[in-house]
């Protein structure tokens, strides 16, 4: 469902009301569905293995999986590229204080 907005006086920001987030967004939001259409179930299995390895701190395995995703997507998967750049910036070794996630800011 698209966001609804209430126009106000020229120059004022509209009130934007978004529907509550649910996991159904991955299947029902047409923009997200279009963004994901190139990703096959086979690619998803490889991606999930990479993410699991990344979180667990097994960055050599994660690197292998994300590189496989890139091969499967003709080098077009942005999330794999992003995580590979992080992994490679640490020479494929998770930092000693790795807690399974990274700060985005």
C-alpha positions in Angstrom: 0.0 0.0 0.0 1.5 3.4 -1.0 2.1 6.0 1.6 -0.7 8.5 2.1 0.0 12.2 2.5 -2.1 15.2 3.4 -1.1 18.3 1.5 -0.9 21.5 3.5 -0.2 25.0 2.7 2.4 25.6 0.0 5.8 25.4 1.6 4.7 23.2 4.5 5.7 19.5 4.7 2.9 17.0 4.3 2.0 14.6 7.0 3.1 11.1 5.7 1.3 8.1 7.1 3.0 4.7 6.4 1.3 1.4 6.9 2.8 -0.7 9.7 5.7 -2.9 8.7 5.1 -6.6 8.4 7.2 -9.4 6.9 4.6 -9.6 4.1 6.3 -6.6 2.5 8.8 -8.9 0.9 6.1 -10.6 -1.1 3.5 -7.8 -1.5 5.3 -4.6 -2.1 5.7 -4.3 -5.8 8.9 -2.2 -5.7 10.6 -4.8 -3.5 9.3 -7.7 -5.6 10.7 -6.0 -8.8 14.1 -5.4 -7.0 14.3 -9.1 -6.1 13.1 -10.7 -9.3 16.6 -11.5 -10.6 17.4 -13.5 -7.5 16.5 -17.2 -7.9 15.9 -19.7 -5.1 19.3 -21.3 -5.8 21.0 -17.9 -5.4 19.1 -17.4 -2.1 20.5 -20.6 -0.7 24.1 -19.5 -1.5 23.4 -16.0 -0.2 21.9 -17.4 3.1 25.1 -19.5 3.6 27.2 -16.4 3.1 25.2 -14.4 5.5 25.3 -17.2 8.1 29.1 -17.4 7.7 29.5 -13.7 7.9 27.5 -13.4 11.1 29.4 -16.4 12.6 32.7 -14.7 11.8 33.7 -17.3 9.2 34.7 -14.7 6.7 36.6 -17.0 4.4 33.4 -19.1 3.9 31.3 -15.9 3.6 33.7 -14.6 1.0 33.4 -17.9 -1.0 29.6 -17.7 -0.9 29.3 -14.1 -1.8 31.7 -14.5 -4.7 29.6 -17.4 -5.9 26.5 -15.2 -5.7 28.4 -12.6 -7.9 29.2 -15.4 -10.4 25.5 -16.4 -10.4 24.4 -12.8 -11.0 27.0 -11.8 -13.5 28.7 -9.6 -10.9 25.5 -7.5 -10.4 24.5 -8.3 -6.7 25.1 -5.1 -4.8 24.7 -6.6 -1.3 27.3 -9.2 -2.0 29.7 -6.6 -3.3 29.1 -4.5 -0.1 29.8 -7.4 2.3 32.8 -8.6 0.3 34.3 -5.1 0.5 33.9 -5.2 4.3 35.3 -8.8 4.5 38.3 -7.9 2.2 39.0 -4.7 4.2 39.8 -7.0 7.1 41.8 -9.6 5.0 38.9 -12.1 5.4 39.4 -12.3 9.2 36.6 -11.1 11.4 37.8 -8.6 14.0 38.6 -10.1 17.5 35.6 -8.2 19.0 33.2 -9.4 16.2 29.7 -9.7 17.6 27.9 -10.8 14.5 27.0 -7.4 13.1 28.5 -4.2 12.0 27.6 -0.6 12.7 26.2 1.2 9.7 27.1 4.7 10.8 
